[in-house]
């Protein structure tokens, strides 16, 4: 087996799992916000080995196992802090699709993937994180900065106080987390393992895949129309979730010393559509 260090990451991160699952290295290791990842081959099949100690990502790993390939990348093996996933081999990406003028198609694919993930399963669901604590940062941010964040926070409180259609949530559905698996279709990766109202899972796509695309003239309005129709979410409720999500995203961006440009504009668009601002 082709063991050894990969791309400067310490080999001990991957070594136990390479041995246990008889994996061969098939590319350079890299680190992401979701953990350490290494392209490998498992029984000749392209796969991705993910190792993480983050509680949020471990919850996501348990959810990937529970989904069992229904709307999500198939799990080939799992144990402890490691997850072995089938690796996407399709040639298309949702980001490319958007840049090619096929935004409607990409939006419909994201909605279809979310619907698969939200479908009921016969087995008991794994331990999940309630949605409400995720918004704690927004309460503090709104108090500090005011402005449109106050509308974001008050809207989020209203939604969380009376949730509808509560279910297992991915928590981070966007153009980079739904991949082309060829004949198997478009499947999700990197869930956060949340539980709450399904409308939340449709909000992040409005801020992606990049500022230019998300804020293209007429793009926001068109996406609202498509998602409301395809996902069967009341337009006002969807706008409220977009506003709540954009506010939370702005606060997180500030915590990471980022510039909340696109999310601020998305929040303003949603607030205007709801009649909260001129």
N, C-alpha and C positions, 0 to 999 in steps of 0.2 A: 504493500500500500504506500501511496505517495504522501507520507506524513512530512511534517516539518513546519518551520515558521512561514507565515504568509504575510507579506506586505508590512513587516515591522511590528505587527501585533504579536504579543507573546504566544508561543505555540501552546502553552498550557491551557489557554482559553478553549481551544478546540480539541486538543489531543484526546481526552477521555471519550469524546463522542465519535471522533474519527475511528478510534479503535473499536468501540462498542458496536457501532453500526456498519463497520467495514466500508468506510467511505474513502474515496480518493479525491484529492484536491483538484479542482477544475477551474481555478481562477484566483485572482487576488482578493485577499480578505479586506474588509473595510468596516469602519465604525459608522453608525448612524444614531439618530436619536432613539431608535428602538433596540439598539444593542450592537453586538459584534456579529458580522455576517461573513460567510465564506461559501463561494460557489463550490459545489462538490458533485460527485456522481455516486449514486446509490443503485446498486444492481444494474449499472449501465445507464441509468436514467439521470438526466440533469436535475439537480436539486439545490436547495439553499439551506445551509446550516445556520441557525440563529441561536446565539447564546446571550442571555441577559440576566441581570439580577434585579432589575427595576420591578417593583411590585405591580405597577400599571401594565408593564409589558408581559409579565407573567400571567396576569389576569387575561390579557389578550391572547396569550398562547393557549390557555385553557379553553377560551372561546373558539379558537381555530379548530381545536380537537372536537369540540361539541358540534360545530357546523358540519364536520365530516365531508368537506368538499362541496357542500350545497351553497353556491354563491361565493365561496372562499377557496383559496388555494388548498389543494389536498395536503393533509398532514401524513407524511410517510413514516415518521417515528417521533416519539417525544419522551422526555423523562427529565426530571429535575429542572434545571434552568435552561434546557436546550429543546429546540424544535427543529425538525427536519421537514421542509416543505418541498413540494414539486416546484420546479423553476419555470417561470413563464418563458415560452419559446416563440410566441407570436411576433410578427414583425411590426404591428401597428401599436400606437400608443394613443391615449385619449388626448394628450397634449398636442401631438402631431395632428390629430383629427380636428381639433379646434383651430389650429393654425392653417389648416387647409380649407377652412370655411365650412366645416362640418360640425359646428357647435351643437346644432339641434340633435344630431345623431349621438354625439358624446353625452349630452344631457340625458337622453333617453336610455343610454346604456347604464349610466350611473343610477338612474331610477330603477331600472330592471334588476341591477345587482343588489340594490338596497332591498327590493321586494323579496328576493331570494333569501337574503340574510335575515329578514324579519319574519319569514314564514315559520309557523310553529313546528316544533320538533317533539317526537314522542319521549325522548329521554329528559330527565331533570336537568335544568340549566345549571351551569357552573356558578360559583360565587362571582357576583358582579358588583360594580361600584354604582351607587345611586347617582342620578344625574345632578341633583341639587347641589351637593358639595363642590362640584366642578365650578360653580358660579360664584364661589366665595370671593375670588379675586375681583369680580365685577362689582360687588357691593362696595368694596373698599375703593376701587378706582373711580366709581361714580361719585362717591363722597368727596374724593380728593379733587377731581377735575371738572365735574359737572358737565354742562353742555349736553351734547347728544348722548353721552354715556348715561346721563340720568334717565333718558328715554329708554335706552337699552336695558338698564337695570330694572326700572319699573315694569317694563314689558316682560322681562325674564321672570320677575316675581309673580306676575299674573299667570304666566304659563305654568310655572312650577307649582303654584298653589292649586291648580285644577287641571292636572294632566289628562290627556286623552290618548287612547291607543298605546298604552305602555307596553313595552316589550324589550327584548334584548337589542342593544344598539352596538353598531360598529364603533362609533364615536369619532371617526376621522375619515369619512368618505370624501375623497376628492380625486382629481384626475391622475395623480401619481400613485394612488393606492388601489386602483382597479386596473389589472393588467390583462394583456391579451394572451390567453392560454390556447390559442389555436382552436382545434376542434371542440375543446371543452368550454369555449366561450370566454367571457370576461369575468374574472374572479378577483376578489378582494384580498388584500394583505394588511398587516399591521393594525388590527383593531385595538381599541382601548378597553373593551370589556365593561361597557356601561349598561344601565337599565333605566329606561325612561320613555318619554313620548317619542314616537317614531319621526315626527316632524324635525326633531333635532338633527337626525342623520341626513337630512336633505339641505341643511343650511350652508355647510362649508363649501359646497360646490360653487356657490355664487361668488366666492372670493378667489377662485382658481380658474385656470392653472397659473396665471400671472396677471399683473395689474393691467397690462394693455388689453388682454383678452377679456378679463372680467368687466372692464370699464369701457369696452367698445360701444359706440353709440347704439342704443336699442337693445344691447345684449342682456342687461339686467331684466328688463321688462319681458323679453322673449323667454328667458329662462323661467321666470315666475309663471308665465302662461303654461309652458310645457310641464314643469314639475307639478303644478297644481292639478293639471289634467291627468298626467300619466300616473302620478302617485296617489291621486284621489285625496289630496289635502286641500281644505278650504283656503282660498287665496289669502284671506286676512290672517289666518292662523300661520300660513307659510311665511308671510311677510314678518309676522311677529317673531318667528324663530330665526329668520335671517337677521333681524335687528338685534335680538338677544345674542346670537352667535357672534356677530360682527363686533359687538361691544366687548365680549369676552376675549375675542382675538386681539382687539386693540390693546387691552390691558396686558395680556400676555406678551405682546410685541414690545410694549414699553418696559416690562420687567426684563426682557432680553436685550434692552437698549436698541430696539429696532425702530423703524419709521412706520407708523400705522396708516400710511397713505391710502392704499386701496380699501382697507377695511373701514376706514373713516368714511370714504365716499360711498361704499356699499351701505353702511349704516345710515348715512344721510338719505340715500335713495329709498331705503326701506321706511325710514321715519316719514319721509315726504309722502310715500304711497299710502301710508297709514293715516295721513292727515295730522301728524304730530308736529310737523314743522312746515314752514312755507317752502 
